[in-house]
Amino acid sequence: MLNQIKNFPSNDMRDHLKEIIENRRLTAVFQPIISMRDGHIIGFEGLIRGPSDSLLHSPINLFKAANLNKLSVVMEQLCRQVVLETFVKLGLIGKLFLNVSPECLLKPDFKQGETLCYMQNLGINPDQVIIELTESQPTFDYNLLREATTHYREMGFEIAIDDLGEGFSGLRLWSEIRPDYVKIDKHFIQNINQDPLKLQFVQSIQKIAENAAARVIAEGIETQAELMIIKDLGIDFGQGYHIARPSSTPSVIAPIEISKALCLPGITVYPQSKSLTQNTISASRLLIEVPVVTPDTMNEEVYKIFSESPALQAIPVVKNGTPVGMINRHMLIDSFSKLYSRELYGKKACSKFMDSAPMIVDKDISIQALSHLMVASERRYLSDGFIITSKGEYIGIGTGHDLMREITQMQITAARYANPLTLLPGNVPINEHIDRLIHSQASFVVCYCDLDNFKPFNDKYGYRRGDDIIQLTGKTLSNICNPDCDFIGHIGGDDFFILFQSADWEERCQDALSEFSKLIAPFFSASDFAQGGFITADRKNEQVFQPLTTLSIGAVRIEPGIFNSHNEVSSVAAEAKKRAKAIHGNSLFIDRRHYCNETRDCHSTEECALIT
């Protein structure tokens, strides 16, 4: 469509634009902006449409053509007038978000109050209008823009910036003019329920907005899942097709299903990252700048470099920017310590002691891939380290010690957030989700799931088979969860946590036990399964009969206002799990006590209420 506009004869397009402006052939449409607390409409964004029988019906095409023909300021001025007139004519309520480009905002006629005068004639007060700045060019005169927005605020207007994250300088613009409203670009809202990175971006914007006394509007909400995530993130306002499409005759009441959904108790499950950083951290993170030598450098000079740098373990040999070798500290010093060796080789080229086959890697290789390469290579590379290049050119070295330290830290961090065996969320996300549930005043059921007689199974059948059972358990439990509202995490070993908001959670637990009992059978030999267990030796080397591995689930209903932290919830869940494990076979124990604030720390006493 844009190519059609470019190919349209320029004189004809200019005449067409002038005809549209002279005859005011524009239509205003309005899209509601709602409160994410209860769904009530707080205002409307005024949008424009060109003639329905024209290539310029789309606002993108209309303003593109106007800009090409140097009519953008005149066209924008007319659009504002049409939006203001229609807003009054329709009797719409709340705020009006009026799109204004920074270049038009700085025009003398705008600043001198032409639009304000037009509003007064229509009976619109400035405090009803939010000037929504839309980026259309990569640079601004920020000083002038800051002065202009201050001027309009003094007149009673509020300021918003549009499409944060999409334009050229959104964060700079935010910092300079300190808007009252910030609209997050729809790119970061679409599929936010499936994308941890988008979730983190929006969380960060929300945090900045709270500190900057700005209110956030999420644009482009197109699904129920996106709506509920935005609600849970504490975003103030929402806008998008799922709520309502732009209309020339918009309703002043949000759809009832939207309002009901926003008032429902409970929270959504945030998307979890399966791999935190293993594939994103590269060798460039390990880069160290060290002295380099050429193949012709004398050994005496190399020895001097080592003497002046006690921590330096290897020196790269580089010729015309390309690495050709590595000199190991201990190899050179040990050689020089031999009788007459220093006198014999000191003034000869260092290529004599150079390893001509060093490990050379590109700066973009992942840490994980580099560790696999190191493990598969000769041991000397662990002490010598490796040369790092960019497009074949030398840029520095890395050490085996730093690589191992980075890998270890990554594993520790990953284990806290995602269990490496099942890839289910680990302790940190579990605790965060419990705290979110408590903070939201939601009712939920916590289930602590644990395998019985798992260690004897490992002893008899081996740890690899044991890992297979843990993965089976994780998959079985995951399958019974509703991913939109039920959260499953893997604490470690054979322990799992489920945080249910599904009303039929008890039936789901029974399904898991039934499915587990069927799927576990092939893990045992036919004879062991037939007799219901197997023989192993205990610590005293005595033969003991061990029952088959089973699944126990301890469940506790958590009501709002009773528990204050994930630690308290974990404590009662652990007690329920203990009671479940005391039952023979695959079992579900439900703690039906009614806890209260005064007695939540004394779960074993009669004051807590009767267990049925």
ABEGO torsion letter per residue (X at the ends): XAAAAAABBAAAAAAAAAAAAAAGBBBBBBBBBBBAAAGBBAEBBBBBBBBAABAAABAAAAAAAAAAAGAAAAAAAAAAAAAAAAAAAAGBBEBBBBBBBAAAAABAAAAAGAAAAAAAAAGBBAAABBBBBBBABABBBAAAAAAAAAAAAAAGBBBBBBGBGABAAAAAAAAAAGBABBBBBAAAABGAAABAAAAAAAAAAAAAAAAAGBBBBBBGBABAAAAAAAAAAGBABBBEAAABBBBABBBABBBAAAAAAAABBEBBBBBBBABAAAAABBAAAABBBBBBBBAABBAAAAAAAAAABAABABBBBBBGGBBABBBBAAAAAAAAABBGAAAAAAABBAAAABBABBBBBBAABBAAAAAAAAAABBAAAAAAEBBBBBGGBBAEBBBAAAAAAAAAAAAAAAAAABBAAAGBBBAAAAAAAAAAAAAAGBBBBBBBBBBBGAAAAAAAAEAAAAAAAAAAAAAAAAAABBAAABBBBBAEEABBBBBBABAAAAAAAAAAAAAAAAAAAAABBAAAAAAGEBBBBBAAGBBBBBBBBBBBBBBBBBBBGABABAAAAAAAAAAAAAAAAABBEBBBBBBABBBBAAAAABAABAAAEBBX
